[in-house]
Amino acid sequence: MLRRFTLAELDAAAGLLHGGGVLAYPTEAVFGLGCDPHDHAAFEQLFALKQRPSTQGVLLIAAEFAQVERYIDLAVVPPNVLTQVLASWPGPHTWVFPRTAEVPAWVVGDHAGIALRVSAHEPVAALCRAFGGALVSTSANPHGHPSARSVTAVCDYFGDALDGVLDAPLGGQSSPTMIRDALSGAIIRG
């Protein structure tokens, strides 16, 4: 059964995630689907909802750098690159880094790196703080369909197959965040 959470119920929403649930939540431009990145069963449920090939991988979203730092192979990231990335966070910027062994293989699919964002959008940042770490973040839609921009659209797509939704506003962006390679600066998704 789909549970709706308000911002006043973040601890309950985080509890759903800790219990292996999949939660839809508002990001900067669209609703995202999230789960505990270290919970393989929850991750498989999320990909079943999306009907998306697991080889595609997903990004992780967080409230602060400390929540994603362990996933980055900092030994191969030049200090000036890290400084540039940290200057863009928190904010609507997703960066792909060389990854550490802390990143579960299912999160990255066929990709060599890990895509990370430290969000300034308060509802998702507050959710990550309540959860106590980074969350999987992928658009809330079946593969090939438009991304959900409302709780109604989330419910229409997934109904009771989804465990919960955080009913809070989207950020002000008109399109999902740009994804760039941290080392080269190349744009992966514009």
PyMOL CGO cylinders between C-alpha atoms (Angstrom):
from pymol import cmd
from pymol.cgo import CYLINDER

trace = [
    CYLINDER, 0.00, 0.00, 0.00, 1.31, 3.41, -0.98, 0.3, 1, 1, 1, 1, 1, 1,
    CYLINDER, 1.31, 3.41, -0.98, 2.01, 5.59, 2.05, 0.3, 1, 1, 1, 1, 1, 1,
    CYLINDER, 2.01, 5.59, 2.05, 2.08, 9.38, 1.74, 0.3, 1, 1, 1, 1, 1, 1,
    CYLINDER, 2.08, 9.38, 1.74, 4.49, 11.28, 3.96, 0.3, 1, 1, 1, 1, 1, 1,
    CYLINDER, 4.49, 11.28, 3.96, 4.65, 15.01, 4.64, 0.3, 1, 1, 1, 1, 1, 1,
    CYLINDER, 4.65, 15.01, 4.64, 7.80, 16.93, 5.53, 0.3, 1, 1, 1, 1, 1, 1,
    CYLINDER, 7.80, 16.93, 5.53, 6.70, 16.60, 9.17, 0.3, 1, 1, 1, 1, 1, 1,
    CYLINDER, 6.70, 16.60, 9.17, 6.98, 12.81, 8.78, 0.3, 1, 1, 1, 1, 1, 1,
    CYLINDER, 6.98, 12.81, 8.78, 10.55, 12.53, 7.48, 0.3, 1, 1, 1, 1, 1, 1,
    CYLINDER, 10.55, 12.53, 7.48, 11.57, 10.10, 10.21, 0.3, 1, 1, 1, 1, 1, 1,
    CYLINDER, 11.57, 10.10, 10.21, 8.77, 7.74, 9.16, 0.3, 1, 1, 1, 1, 1, 1,
    CYLINDER, 8.77, 7.74, 9.16, 9.80, 8.09, 5.49, 0.3, 1, 1, 1, 1, 1, 1,
    CYLINDER, 9.80, 8.09, 5.49, 13.41, 7.31, 6.46, 0.3, 1, 1, 1, 1, 1, 1,
    CYLINDER, 13.41, 7.31, 6.46, 12.14, 4.31, 8.42, 0.3, 1, 1, 1, 1, 1, 1,
    CYLINDER, 12.14, 4.31, 8.42, 10.42, 3.02, 5.29, 0.3, 1, 1, 1, 1, 1, 1,
    CYLINDER, 10.42, 3.02, 5.29, 13.75, 3.31, 3.43, 0.3, 1, 1, 1, 1, 1, 1,
    CYLINDER, 13.75, 3.31, 3.43, 15.66, 1.57, 6.24, 0.3, 1, 1, 1, 1, 1, 1,
    CYLINDER, 15.66, 1.57, 6.24, 13.05, -1.19, 6.12, 0.3, 1, 1, 1, 1, 1, 1,
    CYLINDER, 13.05, -1.19, 6.12, 13.77, -1.93, 2.46, 0.3, 1, 1, 1, 1, 1, 1,
    CYLINDER, 13.77, -1.93, 2.46, 11.11, 0.27, 0.90, 0.3, 1, 1, 1, 1, 1, 1,
    CYLINDER, 11.11, 0.27, 0.90, 11.15, 2.33, -2.29, 0.3, 1, 1, 1, 1, 1, 1,
    CYLINDER, 11.15, 2.33, -2.29, 10.12, 5.96, -1.89, 0.3, 1, 1, 1, 1, 1, 1,
    CYLINDER, 10.12, 5.96, -1.89, 9.29, 8.66, -4.44, 0.3, 1, 1, 1, 1, 1, 1,
    CYLINDER, 9.29, 8.66, -4.44, 10.45, 12.14, -3.46, 0.3, 1, 1, 1, 1, 1, 1,
    CYLINDER, 10.45, 12.14, -3.46, 10.74, 15.61, -5.00, 0.3, 1, 1, 1, 1, 1, 1,
    CYLINDER, 10.74, 15.61, -5.00, 14.06, 16.73, -6.48, 0.3, 1, 1, 1, 1, 1, 1,
    CYLINDER, 14.06, 16.73, -6.48, 15.09, 19.95, -8.20, 0.3, 1, 1, 1, 1, 1, 1,
    CYLINDER, 15.09, 19.95, -8.20, 12.96, 19.34, -11.32, 0.3, 1, 1, 1, 1, 1, 1,
    CYLINDER, 12.96, 19.34, -11.32, 11.14, 15.98, -11.15, 0.3, 1, 1, 1, 1, 1, 1,
    CYLINDER, 11.14, 15.98, -11.15, 10.14, 13.32, -8.65, 0.3, 1, 1, 1, 1, 1, 1,
    CYLINDER, 10.14, 13.32, -8.65, 12.79, 10.71, -8.03, 0.3, 1, 1, 1, 1, 1, 1,
    CYLINDER, 12.79, 10.71, -8.03, 12.59, 7.10, -6.92, 0.3, 1, 1, 1, 1, 1, 1,
    CYLINDER, 12.59, 7.10, -6.92, 14.93, 6.19, -4.11, 0.3, 1, 1, 1, 1, 1, 1,
    CYLINDER, 14.93, 6.19, -4.11, 16.03, 3.43, -1.81, 0.3, 1, 1, 1, 1, 1, 1,
    CYLINDER, 16.03, 3.43, -1.81, 18.96, 2.47, 0.37, 0.3, 1, 1, 1, 1, 1, 1,
    CYLINDER, 18.96, 2.47, 0.37, 21.84, 2.00, -2.11, 0.3, 1, 1, 1, 1, 1, 1,
    CYLINDER, 21.84, 2.00, -2.11, 23.20, -0.89, -0.01, 0.3, 1, 1, 1, 1, 1, 1,
    CYLINDER, 23.20, -0.89, -0.01, 19.90, -2.83, 0.00, 0.3, 1, 1, 1, 1, 1, 1,
    CYLINDER, 19.90, -2.83, 0.00, 20.01, -5.06, -3.08, 0.3, 1, 1, 1, 1, 1, 1,
    CYLINDER, 20.01, -5.06, -3.08, 16.41, -6.29, -2.72, 0.3, 1, 1, 1, 1, 1, 1,
    CYLINDER, 16.41, -6.29, -2.72, 15.10, -2.70, -2.51, 0.3, 1, 1, 1, 1, 1, 1,
    CYLINDER, 15.10, -2.70, -2.51, 17.21, -1.77, -5.51, 0.3, 1, 1, 1, 1, 1, 1,
    CYLINDER, 17.21, -1.77, -5.51, 15.79, -4.66, -7.53, 0.3, 1, 1, 1, 1, 1, 1,
    CYLINDER, 15.79, -4.66, -7.53, 12.27, -3.57, -6.54, 0.3, 1, 1, 1, 1, 1, 1,
    CYLINDER, 12.27, -3.57, -6.54, 13.04, -0.03, -7.73, 0.3, 1, 1, 1, 1, 1, 1,
    CYLINDER, 13.04, -0.03, -7.73, 14.29, -1.29, -11.11, 0.3, 1, 1, 1, 1, 1, 1,
    CYLINDER, 14.29, -1.29, -11.11, 11.24, -3.54, -11.46, 0.3, 1, 1, 1, 1, 1, 1,
    CYLINDER, 11.24, -3.54, -11.46, 9.02, -0.49, -10.90, 0.3, 1, 1, 1, 1, 1, 1,
    CYLINDER, 9.02, -0.49, -10.90, 10.92, 1.46, -13.54, 0.3, 1, 1, 1, 1, 1, 1,
    CYLINDER, 10.92, 1.46, -13.54, 11.10, -1.51, -15.95, 0.3, 1, 1, 1, 1, 1, 1,
    CYLINDER, 11.10, -1.51, -15.95, 14.62, -0.30, -16.68, 0.3, 1, 1, 1, 1, 1, 1,
    CYLINDER, 14.62, -0.30, -16.68, 17.67, -2.38, -17.59, 0.3, 1, 1, 1, 1, 1, 1,
    CYLINDER, 17.67, -2.38, -17.59, 19.87, -2.76, -14.51, 0.3, 1, 1, 1, 1, 1, 1,
    CYLINDER, 19.87, -2.76, -14.51, 22.97, -2.14, -16.65, 0.3, 1, 1, 1, 1, 1, 1,
    CYLINDER, 22.97, -2.14, -16.65, 22.10, 1.57, -16.82, 0.3, 1, 1, 1, 1, 1, 1,
    CYLINDER, 22.10, 1.57, -16.82, 22.98, 2.42, -13.23, 0.3, 1, 1, 1, 1, 1, 1,
    CYLINDER, 22.98, 2.42, -13.23, 21.71, 5.33, -11.14, 0.3, 1, 1, 1, 1, 1, 1,
    CYLINDER, 21.71, 5.33, -11.14, 23.07, 8.29, -9.24, 0.3, 1, 1, 1, 1, 1, 1,
    CYLINDER, 23.07, 8.29, -9.24, 23.23, 8.84, -5.51, 0.3, 1, 1, 1, 1, 1, 1,
    CYLINDER, 23.23, 8.84, -5.51, 21.84, 12.01, -3.94, 0.3, 1, 1, 1, 1, 1, 1,
    CYLINDER, 21.84, 12.01, -3.94, 22.86, 13.42, -0.57, 0.3, 1, 1, 1, 1, 1, 1,
    CYLINDER, 22.86, 13.42, -0.57, 22.49, 16.37, 1.79, 0.3, 1, 1, 1, 1, 1, 1,
    CYLINDER, 22.49, 16.37, 1.79, 26.21, 16.97, 2.34, 0.3, 1, 1, 1, 1, 1, 1,
    CYLINDER, 26.21, 16.97, 2.34, 29.59, 15.91, 1.00, 0.3, 1, 1, 1, 1, 1, 1,
    CYLINDER, 29.59, 15.91, 1.00, 30.24, 13.69, 4.03, 0.3, 1, 1, 1, 1, 1, 1,
    CYLINDER, 30.24, 13.69, 4.03, 27.38, 11.43, 2.85, 0.3, 1, 1, 1, 1, 1, 1,
    CYLINDER, 27.38, 11.43, 2.85, 29.08, 10.70, -0.51, 0.3, 1, 1, 1, 1, 1, 1,
    CYLINDER, 29.08, 10.70, -0.51, 32.77, 11.07, 0.29, 0.3, 1, 1, 1, 1, 1, 1,
    CYLINDER, 32.77, 11.07, 0.29, 33.29, 7.35, 0.96, 0.3, 1, 1, 1, 1, 1, 1,
    CYLINDER, 33.29, 7.35, 0.96, 32.11, 6.52, -2.58, 0.3, 1, 1, 1, 1, 1, 1,
    CYLINDER, 32.11, 6.52, -2.58, 34.77, 8.67, -4.31, 0.3, 1, 1, 1, 1, 1, 1,
    CYLINDER, 34.77, 8.67, -4.31, 38.28, 7.38, -5.02, 0.3, 1, 1, 1, 1, 1, 1,
    CYLINDER, 38.28, 7.38, -5.02, 39.88, 10.61, -3.80, 0.3, 1, 1, 1, 1, 1, 1,
    CYLINDER, 39.88, 10.61, -3.80, 43.38, 9.25, -4.48, 0.3, 1, 1, 1, 1, 1, 1,
    CYLINDER, 43.38, 9.25, -4.48, 42.85, 9.82, -8.21, 0.3, 1, 1, 1, 1, 1, 1,
    CYLINDER, 42.85, 9.82, -8.21, 40.90, 13.09, -8.01, 0.3, 1, 1, 1, 1, 1, 1,
    CYLINDER, 40.90, 13.09, -8.01, 43.17, 16.15, -8.36, 0.3, 1, 1, 1, 1, 1, 1,
    CYLINDER, 43.17, 16.15, -8.36, 42.67, 18.71, -5.56, 0.3, 1, 1, 1, 1, 1, 1,
    CYLINDER, 42.67, 18.71, -5.56, 41.62, 21.44, -8.02, 0.3, 1, 1, 1, 1, 1, 1,
    CYLINDER, 41.62, 21.44, -8.02, 38.89, 19.17, -9.42, 0.3, 1, 1, 1, 1, 1, 1,
    CYLINDER, 38.89, 19.17, -9.42, 37.55, 18.43, -5.95, 0.3, 1, 1, 1, 1, 1, 1,
    CYLINDER, 37.55, 18.43, -5.95, 37.62, 22.16, -5.15, 0.3, 1, 1, 1, 1, 1, 1,
    CYLINDER, 37.62, 22.16, -5.15, 35.59, 22.90, -8.31, 0.3, 1, 1, 1, 1, 1, 1,
    CYLINDER, 35.59, 22.90, -8.31, 33.00, 20.24, -7.48, 0.3, 1, 1, 1, 1, 1, 1,
    CYLINDER, 33.00, 20.24, -7.48, 32.68, 21.29, -3.85, 0.3, 1, 1, 1, 1, 1, 1,
    CYLINDER, 32.68, 21.29, -3.85, 32.13, 24.90, -5.01, 0.3, 1, 1, 1, 1, 1, 1,
    CYLINDER, 32.13, 24.90, -5.01, 29.07, 23.67, -6.99, 0.3, 1, 1, 1, 1, 1, 1,
    CYLINDER, 29.07, 23.67, -6.99, 27.57, 21.78, -4.03, 0.3, 1, 1, 1, 1, 1, 1,
    CYLINDER, 27.57, 21.78, -4.03, 25.07, 21.85, -2.54, 0.3, 1, 1, 1, 1, 1, 1,
    CYLINDER, 25.07, 21.85, -2.54, 23.35, 22.58, -5.82, 0.3, 1, 1, 1, 1, 1, 1,
    CYLINDER, 23.35, 22.58, -5.82, 21.79, 21.13, -8.97, 0.3, 1, 1, 1, 1, 1, 1,
    CYLINDER, 21.79, 21.13, -8.97, 25.03, 19.60, -10.24, 0.3, 1, 1, 1, 1, 1, 1,
    CYLINDER, 25.03, 19.60, -10.24, 25.65, 15.89, -10.70, 0.3, 1, 1, 1, 1, 1, 1,
    CYLINDER, 25.65, 15.89, -10.70, 29.26, 14.75, -11.07, 0.3, 1, 1, 1, 1, 1, 1,
    CYLINDER, 29.26, 14.75, -11.07, 30.66, 11.38, -12.08, 0.3, 1, 1, 1, 1, 1, 1,
    CYLINDER, 30.66, 11.38, -12.08, 33.69, 10.30, -10.06, 0.3, 1, 1, 1, 1, 1, 1,
    CYLINDER, 33.69, 10.30, -10.06, 36.03, 7.33, -9.99, 0.3, 1, 1, 1, 1, 1, 1,
    CYLINDER, 36.03, 7.33, -9.99, 34.45, 5.05, -7.40, 0.3, 1, 1, 1, 1, 1, 1,
    CYLINDER, 34.45, 5.05, -7.40, 35.61, 3.12, -4.39, 0.3, 1, 1, 1, 1, 1, 1,
    CYLINDER, 35.61, 3.12, -4.39, 34.72, -0.43, -3.42, 0.3, 1, 1, 1, 1, 1, 1,
    CYLINDER, 34.72, -0.43, -3.42, 32.07, 1.10, -1.09, 0.3, 1, 1, 1, 1, 1, 1,
    CYLINDER, 32.07, 1.10, -1.09, 29.78, 1.56, -4.12, 0.3, 1, 1, 1, 1, 1, 1,
    CYLINDER, 29.78, 1.56, -4.12, 27.58, -1.51, -4.62, 0.3, 1, 1, 1, 1, 1, 1,
    CYLINDER, 27.58, -1.51, -4.62, 28.05, -2.91, -8.14, 0.3, 1, 1, 1, 1, 1, 1,
    CYLINDER, 28.05, -2.91, -8.14, 24.29, -2.84, -8.81, 0.3, 1, 1, 1, 1, 1, 1,
    CYLINDER, 24.29, -2.84, -8.81, 24.20, 0.94, -8.32, 0.3, 1, 1, 1, 1, 1, 1,
    CYLINDER, 24.20, 0.94, -8.32, 26.54, 1.66, -11.22, 0.3, 1, 1, 1, 1, 1, 1,
    CYLINDER, 26.54, 1.66, -11.22, 25.45, -1.00, -13.72, 0.3, 1, 1, 1, 1, 1, 1,
    CYLINDER, 25.45, -1.00, -13.72, 27.91, -1.06, -16.62, 0.3, 1, 1, 1, 1, 1, 1,
    CYLINDER, 27.91, -1.06, -16.62, 29.50, 2.28, -15.69, 0.3, 1, 1, 1, 1, 1, 1,
    CYLINDER, 29.50, 2.28, -15.69, 33.03, 2.65, -14.36, 0.3, 1, 1, 1, 1, 1, 1,
    CYLINDER, 33.03, 2.65, -14.36, 32.29, 5.70, -12.20, 0.3, 1, 1, 1, 1, 1, 1,
    CYLINDER, 32.29, 5.70, -12.20, 29.64, 6.79, -9.72, 0.3, 1, 1, 1, 1, 1, 1,
    CYLINDER, 29.64, 6.79, -9.72, 27.31, 9.75, -10.32, 0.3, 1, 1, 1, 1, 1, 1,
    CYLINDER, 27.31, 9.75, -10.32, 26.78, 11.87, -7.20, 0.3, 1, 1, 1, 1, 1, 1,
    CYLINDER, 26.78, 11.87, -7.20, 24.84, 15.01, -6.28, 0.3, 1, 1, 1, 1, 1, 1,
    CYLINDER, 24.84, 15.01, -6.28, 24.72, 16.98, -3.06, 0.3, 1, 1, 1, 1, 1, 1,
    CYLINDER, 24.72, 16.98, -3.06, 21.37, 18.69, -3.38, 0.3, 1, 1, 1, 1, 1, 1,
    CYLINDER, 21.37, 18.69, -3.38, 20.37, 22.13, -2.16, 0.3, 1, 1, 1, 1, 1, 1,
    CYLINDER, 20.37, 22.13, -2.16, 16.67, 21.24, -2.60, 0.3, 1, 1, 1, 1, 1, 1,
    CYLINDER, 16.67, 21.24, -2.60, 15.54, 21.17, 1.01, 0.3, 1, 1, 1, 1, 1, 1,
    CYLINDER, 15.54, 21.17, 1.01, 12.93, 18.37, 0.89, 0.3, 1, 1, 1, 1, 1, 1,
    CYLINDER, 12.93, 18.37, 0.89, 15.37, 15.81, -0.54, 0.3, 1, 1, 1, 1, 1, 1,
    CYLINDER, 15.37, 15.81, -0.54, 18.27, 17.11, 1.56, 0.3, 1, 1, 1, 1, 1, 1,
    CYLINDER, 18.27, 17.11, 1.56, 16.11, 16.77, 4.68, 0.3, 1, 1, 1, 1, 1, 1,
    CYLINDER, 16.11, 16.77, 4.68, 15.16, 13.24, 3.63, 0.3, 1, 1, 1, 1, 1, 1,
    CYLINDER, 15.16, 13.24, 3.63, 18.84, 12.30, 3.25, 0.3, 1, 1, 1, 1, 1, 1,
    CYLINDER, 18.84, 12.30, 3.25, 19.59, 13.80, 6.68, 0.3, 1, 1, 1, 1, 1, 1,
    CYLINDER, 19.59, 13.80, 6.68, 16.72, 11.83, 8.23, 0.3, 1, 1, 1, 1, 1, 1,
    CYLINDER, 16.72, 11.83, 8.23, 17.91, 8.66, 6.47, 0.3, 1, 1, 1, 1, 1, 1,
    CYLINDER, 17.91, 8.66, 6.47, 21.49, 9.31, 7.57, 0.3, 1, 1, 1, 1, 1, 1,
    CYLINDER, 21.49, 9.31, 7.57, 23.15, 8.94, 4.18, 0.3, 1, 1, 1, 1, 1, 1,
    CYLINDER, 23.15, 8.94, 4.18, 22.96, 9.10, 0.42, 0.3, 1, 1, 1, 1, 1, 1,
    CYLINDER, 22.96, 9.10, 0.42, 20.00, 7.62, -1.43, 0.3, 1, 1, 1, 1, 1, 1,
    CYLINDER, 20.00, 7.62, -1.43, 19.53, 6.12, -4.85, 0.3, 1, 1, 1, 1, 1, 1,
    CYLINDER, 19.53, 6.12, -4.85, 18.02, 8.73, -7.16, 0.3, 1, 1, 1, 1, 1, 1,
    CYLINDER, 18.02, 8.73, -7.16, 16.45, 8.00, -10.53, 0.3, 1, 1, 1, 1, 1, 1,
    CYLINDER, 16.45, 8.00, -10.53, 13.49, 9.67, -12.17, 0.3, 1, 1, 1, 1, 1, 1,
    CYLINDER, 13.49, 9.67, -12.17, 10.07, 8.47, -11.02, 0.3, 1, 1, 1, 1, 1, 1,
    CYLINDER, 10.07, 8.47, -11.02, 8.67, 7.03, -14.23, 0.3, 1, 1, 1, 1, 1, 1,
    CYLINDER, 8.67, 7.03, -14.23, 8.53, 3.75, -16.08, 0.3, 1, 1, 1, 1, 1, 1,
    CYLINDER, 8.53, 3.75, -16.08, 11.46, 3.54, -18.50, 0.3, 1, 1, 1, 1, 1, 1,
    CYLINDER, 11.46, 3.54, -18.50, 10.72, 5.55, -21.64, 0.3, 1, 1, 1, 1, 1, 1,
    CYLINDER, 10.72, 5.55, -21.64, 7.87, 7.61, -20.11, 0.3, 1, 1, 1, 1, 1, 1,
    CYLINDER, 7.87, 7.61, -20.11, 7.99, 11.29, -19.05, 0.3, 1, 1, 1, 1, 1, 1,
    CYLINDER, 7.99, 11.29, -19.05, 9.33, 11.94, -15.56, 0.3, 1, 1, 1, 1, 1, 1,
    CYLINDER, 9.33, 11.94, -15.56, 6.67, 12.50, -12.88, 0.3, 1, 1, 1, 1, 1, 1,
    CYLINDER, 6.67, 12.50, -12.88, 6.35, 16.13, -11.81, 0.3, 1, 1, 1, 1, 1, 1,
    CYLINDER, 6.35, 16.13, -11.81, 3.57, 15.64, -9.24, 0.3, 1, 1, 1, 1, 1, 1,
    CYLINDER, 3.57, 15.64, -9.24, 2.44, 13.21, -6.57, 0.3, 1, 1, 1, 1, 1, 1,
    CYLINDER, 2.44, 13.21, -6.57, -0.58, 12.46, -8.77, 0.3, 1, 1, 1, 1, 1, 1,
    CYLINDER, -0.58, 12.46, -8.77, 1.68, 11.46, -11.67, 0.3, 1, 1, 1, 1, 1, 1,
    CYLINDER, 1.68, 11.46, -11.67, 3.75, 9.25, -9.33, 0.3, 1, 1, 1, 1, 1, 1,
    CYLINDER, 3.75, 9.25, -9.33, 0.58, 7.53, -8.10, 0.3, 1, 1, 1, 1, 1, 1,
    CYLINDER, 0.58, 7.53, -8.10, -0.74, 7.13, -11.66, 0.3, 1, 1, 1, 1, 1, 1,
    CYLINDER, -0.74, 7.13, -11.66, 2.51, 5.45, -12.73, 0.3, 1, 1, 1, 1, 1, 1,
    CYLINDER, 2.51, 5.45, -12.73, 3.06, 3.13, -9.79, 0.3, 1, 1, 1, 1, 1, 1,
    CYLINDER, 3.06, 3.13, -9.79, -0.02, 3.01, -7.55, 0.3, 1, 1, 1, 1, 1, 1,
    CYLINDER, -0.02, 3.01, -7.55, 0.27, 0.59, -4.64, 0.3, 1, 1, 1, 1, 1, 1,
    CYLINDER, 0.27, 0.59, -4.64, 3.32, -1.12, -6.19, 0.3, 1, 1, 1, 1, 1, 1,
    CYLINDER, 3.32, -1.12, -6.19, 5.31, 1.80, -4.75, 0.3, 1, 1, 1, 1, 1, 1,
    CYLINDER, 5.31, 1.80, -4.75, 5.88, 1.79, -0.98, 0.3, 1, 1, 1, 1, 1, 1,
    CYLINDER, 5.88, 1.79, -0.98, 5.69, 5.53, -0.33, 0.3, 1, 1, 1, 1, 1, 1,
    CYLINDER, 5.69, 5.53, -0.33, 5.88, 9.09, -1.60, 0.3, 1, 1, 1, 1, 1, 1,
    CYLINDER, 5.88, 9.09, -1.60, 7.13, 12.25, 0.10, 0.3, 1, 1, 1, 1, 1, 1,
    CYLINDER, 7.13, 12.25, 0.10, 4.48, 14.83, -0.70, 0.3, 1, 1, 1, 1, 1, 1,
    CYLINDER, 4.48, 14.83, -0.70, 6.52, 18.03, -0.96, 0.3, 1, 1, 1, 1, 1, 1,
    CYLINDER, 6.52, 18.03, -0.96, 7.22, 20.60, -3.68, 0.3, 1, 1, 1, 1, 1, 1,
    CYLINDER, 7.22, 20.60, -3.68, 9.71, 20.26, -6.51, 0.3, 1, 1, 1, 1, 1, 1,
    CYLINDER, 9.71, 20.26, -6.51, 12.58, 22.70, -6.85, 0.3, 1, 1, 1, 1, 1, 1,
    CYLINDER, 12.58, 22.70, -6.85, 12.50, 25.43, -9.47, 0.3, 1, 1, 1, 1, 1, 1,
    CYLINDER, 12.50, 25.43, -9.47, 14.38, 23.71, -12.28, 0.3, 1, 1, 1, 1, 1, 1,
    CYLINDER, 14.38, 23.71, -12.28, 12.66, 23.00, -15.59, 0.3, 1, 1, 1, 1, 1, 1,
    CYLINDER, 12.66, 23.00, -15.59, 14.79, 19.96, -16.47, 0.3, 1, 1, 1, 1, 1, 1,
    CYLINDER, 14.79, 19.96, -16.47, 16.82, 17.32, -14.61, 0.3, 1, 1, 1, 1, 1, 1,
    CYLINDER, 16.82, 17.32, -14.61, 20.31, 18.27, -13.51, 0.3, 1, 1, 1, 1, 1, 1,
    CYLINDER, 20.31, 18.27, -13.51, 23.24, 18.21, -15.88, 0.3, 1, 1, 1, 1, 1, 1,
    CYLINDER, 23.24, 18.21, -15.88, 25.61, 15.28, -15.37, 0.3, 1, 1, 1, 1, 1, 1,
    CYLINDER, 25.61, 15.28, -15.37, 29.32, 15.92, -15.92, 0.3, 1, 1, 1, 1, 1, 1,
    CYLINDER, 29.32, 15.92, -15.92, 32.46, 13.89, -15.61, 0.3, 1, 1, 1, 1, 1, 1,
    CYLINDER, 32.46, 13.89, -15.61, 34.40, 15.34, -12.67, 0.3, 1, 1, 1, 1, 1, 1,
    CYLINDER, 34.40, 15.34, -12.67, 37.85, 14.59, -14.10, 0.3, 1, 1, 1, 1, 1, 1,
    CYLINDER, 37.85, 14.59, -14.10, 37.35, 15.73, -17.70, 0.3, 1, 1, 1, 1, 1, 1,
    CYLINDER, 37.35, 15.73, -17.70, 34.45, 18.17, -17.31, 0.3, 1, 1, 1, 1, 1, 1,
    CYLINDER, 34.45, 18.17, -17.31, 32.69, 16.44, -20.23, 0.3, 1, 1, 1, 1, 1, 1,
    CYLINDER, 32.69, 16.44, -20.23, 28.90, 16.74, -20.26, 0.3, 1, 1, 1, 1, 1, 1,
    CYLINDER, 28.90, 16.74, -20.26, 27.27, 13.31, -20.03, 0.3, 1, 1, 1, 1, 1, 1,
    CYLINDER, 27.27, 13.31, -20.03, 23.67, 14.56, -19.82, 0.3, 1, 1, 1, 1, 1, 1,
    CYLINDER, 23.67, 14.56, -19.82, 22.89, 18.15, -20.77, 0.3, 1, 1, 1, 1, 1, 1,
]
cmd.load_cgo(trace, "trace")
